[in-house]
Structure formats: C-alpha cells, structure tokens
Amino acid sequence: MKKIDPKELKPNVIELISDRWMLVTAGAPDNFNTMTASWGAVGELWGKPVAFVFIRPQRYTHEFVEKNDMLTLSFFAEEYRSALKFCGAHSGRDTDKAAKTGLTPAPTESGSTTFAEADIVLECRKLYKDEIKPESFTDKTIIDKWYPARDFHTAYIVEIVNAWIAE
Ligand SMILES: Cc1cc2nc3c(=O)[nH]c(=O)nc-3n(C[C@H](O)[C@H](O)[C@H](O)COP(=O)(O)O)c2cc1C
C-alpha cells in the first residue's frame, strides 16, 4: 500500500461510499469487529480531513467504535462484493466474519485493524459523536422512512490520520 494525502483520493467519494460500500472496523486485530456501511461522507472540518460515519446502536460494531479511539474505513474491488454483503447481513456477535469471508485482518500503524484485500484504507481518529435526534430533523419525513424502530444512528466525525491506496 502507498500512503497518500486524503485529498488525492481518486474515485468520487460519494460513489465510493454509496456504491462500493466500505467496512467500518474498530479494535485490534486480535479483538475487532467490522460491518458494512454505505452511508457516510468525507470532507474537511476543524482544519482537518474528516469522515462522517453513522452507526445504529444495536450494531456490535457500535460497541467497538465506542471503546476504541481509532477506526478504519476500508474499500474493496468489486470481487469482494459478496464479502461485504456478508459483513452487512451478519453480526460479529454470532459469527467470525473474517473466517467466513476469507478477508485477512491486518494491523494499521496505530494498531487498529483493516484487511489485506482492501485497496483503499482510511485510518481515522474519533473527534466527535452525537446521537441523531428526532427533534432535530427539519424534514420529519425521514424519521418514519428510515427509523421505524426509532433506532437512531450515532453520528461520528473522525479525523483521517492516514490514507493508503493499493499500489
Ligand atoms: C450495503 C449496506 C450498507 C449498510 N450501511 C450501514 C450504515 O451505514 N450504518 C449502519 O449502522 N448499518 C449499516 N448496515 C448494516 C450493518 O452492516 C449490519 O447490520 C451488520 O450486520 C452489523 O454487524 P455487527 O452487528 O457485527 O456490527 C449496512 C448494511 C449493508 C448491506
């Protein structure tokens, strides 16, 4: 992998997140969890390159993101679509996602976890979190459409401290 400035990220990031999806992973390689996400954003805030990640409270990954300062966002080529589907349809509470998908956990500089098969990796540090609140929606139609179970996401703003792309 080659380290790049996050500003050099080539694919359109909306397409990258919403169409290719990503794995959100927190924890060390010997104790991590990962899940698929297709909602999020990348941009700039507080003078830093940042990403926005949204995780519903019932996800096992939520526990790992809560107890770790760092997380990774990992992107994959199309051939890994079925692995990402698996990680988005099963919980790490009752299955070993790496074993089931064949993805290979790999440590990052900070001791967090990504996967050897990823072709773009963003290593991120938590800066801010908040719960999505029903009273804060200016468009209330979103509430019934996306939160019939009232399981409002936790929104995390994370600093992108390292970005790597496959060489
Ligand atoms: C394409 C796709 C996108 C997803 N995006 C999100 C997301 O942005 N936030 C979220 O909380 N869950 C999202 N999910 C659901 C989680 O990936 C799913 O519930 C997963 O099984 C959680 O695993 P865990 O319990 O091991 O954390 C998505 C699932 C898929 C298939």
The ligand as a MOL file (V3000), in Angstrom:
LIG
                    3D

  0  0  0     0  0            999 V3000
M  V30 BEGIN CTAB
M  V30 COUNTS 31 33 0 0 0
M  V30 BEGIN ATOM
M  V30 1 C -24.8800 -2.0910 1.8500 0
M  V30 2 C -25.0690 -1.9740 3.3430 0
M  V30 3 C -24.8840 -0.7480 3.9550 0
M  V30 4 C -25.0320 -0.6090 5.3460 0
M  V30 5 N -24.8110 0.6220 5.9080 0
M  V30 6 C -24.9230 0.7660 7.2570 0
M  V30 7 C -24.6310 2.0180 7.8790 0
M  V30 8 O -24.2040 2.9970 7.2460 0
M  V30 9 N -24.8240 2.1040 9.2310 0
M  V30 10 C -25.2710 1.0580 9.9950 0
M  V30 11 O -25.4370 1.1940 11.2190 0
M  V30 12 N -25.5160 -0.1540 9.4180 0
M  V30 13 C -25.3480 -0.3270 8.0840 0
M  V30 14 N -25.5700 -1.5460 7.5030 0
M  V30 15 C -25.9880 -2.6940 8.3490 0
M  V30 16 C -24.8220 -3.4000 9.0580 0
M  V30 17 O -23.7280 -3.6170 8.1980 0
M  V30 18 C -25.3490 -4.7690 9.5510 0
M  V30 19 O -26.4120 -4.5920 10.4650 0
M  V30 20 C -24.2650 -5.6520 10.1540 0
M  V30 21 O -24.7560 -6.9770 10.2150 0
M  V30 22 C -23.8480 -5.1960 11.5490 0
M  V30 23 O -22.8860 -6.1070 12.0250 0
M  V30 24 P -22.3690 -6.1080 13.5340 0
M  V30 25 O -23.5450 -6.4200 14.4400 0
M  V30 26 O -21.3220 -7.1830 13.5510 0
M  V30 27 O -21.8040 -4.7480 13.8030 0
M  V30 28 C -25.4080 -1.7170 6.1210 0
M  V30 29 C -25.6020 -2.9710 5.5000 0
M  V30 30 C -25.4170 -3.0990 4.1270 0
M  V30 31 C -25.6080 -4.4430 3.4750 0
M  V30 END ATOM
M  V30 BEGIN BOND
M  V30 1 1 1 2
M  V30 2 1 2 3
M  V30 3 2 2 30
M  V30 4 2 3 4
M  V30 5 1 4 5
M  V30 6 1 4 28
M  V30 7 2 5 6
M  V30 8 1 6 7
M  V30 9 1 6 13
M  V30 10 2 7 8
M  V30 11 1 7 9
M  V30 12 1 9 10
M  V30 13 2 10 11
M  V30 14 1 10 12
M  V30 15 2 12 13
M  V30 16 1 13 14
M  V30 17 1 14 15
M  V30 18 1 14 28
M  V30 19 1 15 16
M  V30 20 1 16 17
M  V30 21 1 16 18
M  V30 22 1 18 19
M  V30 23 1 18 20
M  V30 24 1 20 21
M  V30 25 1 20 22
M  V30 26 1 22 23
M  V30 27 1 23 24
M  V30 28 2 24 25
M  V30 29 1 24 26
M  V30 30 1 24 27
M  V30 31 2 28 29
M  V30 32 1 29 30
M  V30 33 1 30 31
M  V30 END BOND
M  V30 END CTAB
M  END
